[in-house]
Amino acid sequence: MKLRPKKSLGQNFLIDKNIIKIIAELGNISNEDIVLEVGPGTGNLTEEILYKKPKKLAVIEKDKAMVEILKKKFKEKIDIINSDMLDFSYENNFKKKIIIFGNLPYNISTKILSKWVKIKKLDKYCKKFILMFQKEVADRIVAEVNSKNYSRLTIISNWKLDIKKIMDINPKSFTPIPKVESTILTLKPKKNIYPIQDGKNLEHITNVFFNQRRKMIKKPMKILFKNYEQISNELSLDLNLRPQNLSKLTYYKICSMYEKSIN
């Protein structure tokens, strides 16, 4: 059966064996670990993960044709979940700490990352993520304050995760060859995070600020708070700054104050 990657699912299969080995090594998998791979595609990385002998390996694959190929290739060696990775309830299906691998489809990568960040007690549920993103997205995730790539995604991702860039990957490492570079990141859940009640509030806050990132922050502060001047003074905020000038910690503090104001 000939494989035809589906554009609608953002399928680009990693075929570079050296890169595949590097990714599998990043998991530091032992025979006690439970591993989940999202979007396994043809199972190239799946095969390498199996060599590491985890206690259990499960994969989430939306494409039914791909599911059949994975069943034939691996039989009982892996658990195959035929589901959309955006709809799947991760924390309800895996009760122990897991390691998650994923070559995330470009079109939903930020949504799936945001879904994971909003999981309650993420550090109790997940040991580590080893993920591949479009380079442009990865650059936003690891961006520094005051840089052009500093964004909502930077702030939301770093709230619960310690993130490290591993390497960029040439498009020729995939089939079909994408038009963009990719980047491997490792993301480790933090044990101590800034106390925010609901990640959706952080999404809302950052959306209000970065909706007009070239404007001064006085406008979003007025939108979020009736007593915006008092809040600004408490946080020692210069209202003439732009959204990209505020540190991640400042956004977490703003979000905490916002939550107090709506409760």
DRENVEX-416768 format. One record per residue (C-alpha): x, z, y. Coordinates in steps of 0.02 Angstrom, whole numbers, plus 50000, padded with zeros to 5 digits. Layout:
// residues N
XZY
...
END
This chain:
// residues 263
500005000050000
500774994550164
500765007450303
500105001950469
500375014850606
498815017550710
498975016450898
497385026750918
498255041450832
499895039250925
500825036350762
502695033350770
503575037650609
505305045650615
506455036150496
508215041650549
508825052450403
510155061250506
508875066650636
507675072050499
509025083250424
509425090850594
507575095050623
507375103050451
508955113550478
508255120350642
506905129650546
508155140950456
506925140750313
507085153450171
506105154950010
505025168150095
504425156850234
502725148650250
502915131950338
501615121050423
501965103150474
500755094550591
500635075550589
501765072550436
501425053850433
502355046050288
503125062650236
504935059150280
505185076150362
504035084250234
505245079050097
506725086750188
505775102950220
505385104250033
507255103549996
507395119950092
506235128049964
504985137350074
503745148949990
502345137250042
502205120850137
500565114750212
500305099150316
498915093850435
498535075350437
497035067150520
497265049550448
496365048550280
497415033750223
498985043950257
498245058750163
498075048050007
499895042550021
500465060650042
499455065849888
500285052449781
502015056349850
501985075449837
500545079549718
500425098649703
502025102449798
501135103949965
499425108950031
498635094550127
497365098350262
496385082950317
495965088150495
496265084550679
497675095950736
496705099350897
495165105650804
496035115750670
495965134850682
497785139450649
497705158250664
496165159450551
496965149350411
498705157050411
498795175950408
500675177850393
502055172650512
502355154050494
503595140950550
502785125550628
503585108350631
502815093750724
503165076250785
501735077450908
500745061850953
501155057651134
499335056651185
498885074651135
500545084051138
500165094351294
498425098751230
499065104851063
500455115051144
499185122951262
498075127151113
499515136151027
500005145751184
498225152651197
498305160251021
498155179251036
499725188950982
500675172750954
502285182050910
501385190850765
500735174350698
502145161850721
504015163750691
504585147550773
504035130050826
505155114950801
504295101050897
504625083450955
503915077451120
504015062151228
505575065551335
504575065051496
503455079051431
504935089251364
505785087851534
504245095951613
504205109851483
506015115151515
506055111451702
506795123451829
505895129651984
506125118452137
506405103052029
505315087452025
504825090751843
504275108651874
502415108651835
500895117151762
501595113651590
503215122851631
502275138451684
501005138551542
502285134951404
503545147851462
502265161851476
502355165551289
503825155151228
505725155251240
506125136751242
507735127651202
508105109151215
509055102951062
509305084251089
508565067751146
508135054651016
508335035851032
506735025551010
507605015750871
507475031350761
505605027650742
504465014350673
503625006350764
504915008150903
504105017351050
504445012351229
505075029751274
506385042251218
505905058051125
506605075751133
506725089851006
506325107351068
506325124050980
505035136451045
505105154650992
503635166251033
504125180651148
503845198551092
503485204151269
502445193251384
501735195851557
500005203851535
498715190251567
496995192751489
496585174651452
497705159251450
496255148951517
496435158351681
498265153351692
497745135251661
496475136651801
497685144651924
499045131651895
497775117551905
497205123452077
499005124652139
499705108652065
498175098052100
498995094952270
500805099152236
501435092152402
500275103452503
500705121052560
500105135152448
498985142252582
497585130552527
497555135252341
497705153752387
496155151952499
495225143452356
495655157252232
495515172852339
494335178252479
495665190652535
497075178052513
498115185152657
498115202552582
498585195652409
499955185152488
500685200352575
500645210552414
501635196852326
502755193452477
502205175252474
502685162952609
501105152452626
502115137852693
502955135252523
502445121452402
501845124552222
503525119352146
504405132952251
503545147652163
504365155352010
503475156351842
503375175251861
502505173252030
501155162551948
500905175551813
500695188951947
499465177952043
498475175151883
498405193851847
497735197152022
496485183052002
495845190751840
495605207451929
494635198652066
493395190351946
493105205451833
END
